[in-house]
């Protein structure tokens, strides 16, 4: 049996998506070997500690600039031999050198059906636009200069034709996030994900 995929998680808040990983793939297909955050005293750190996972805080004020902070995070992950970085509610844009350290090995979960409503306030944007179907995307993060522009790995949707409250929509989307993110990690751990040779923006899932 192959070794579990070594995963590092970046989180900035409650850490519910981190918890979903800890409750499902951790200790099985994958091993969460480190949790890093850019904010102190967040619930994600408590969740990591409760699972016996090493964690660290990288506040921007402790570093010269974003690039220096990201370099420190990347070094910390590399020291733990992380093979996949998962952004689970990480509320900071990563700099290009960080992205280049982990090519084809950074996942993000986003609360919209990309390419619709990328960036911040995705749910608010969708509600304001009056959409009838909402969803969640897990995608790769690439050094392409865009935001939420990397190739899509998995998506799921839910019909909410009368949605007017972004907070309610977010609660309705959480179960999708908590199912899709572990699914994406499982696929990568199995080696089932590749790029379409005819279109590098497309992912192909085998098996």
Secondary structure, DSSP 4 states (H G I P E B T S, - for coil): -PPPEEEEEEE-S--HHHHHHHHHTBTTTEEEEEEEESSTT-HHHHHHHHTT--EEE--GGGSSSHHHHHHHHHHHHHHTT-SEEEESS--SPPPHHHHHHTTT-EEEEESS-TTSS-STTHHHHHHHHT-SEEEEEEEE--SSS-SS-SPEEEEEEEE-TT---HHHHHHHHHHHHHHHHHHHHHHHHTT-EEEETTEEEEEEE--
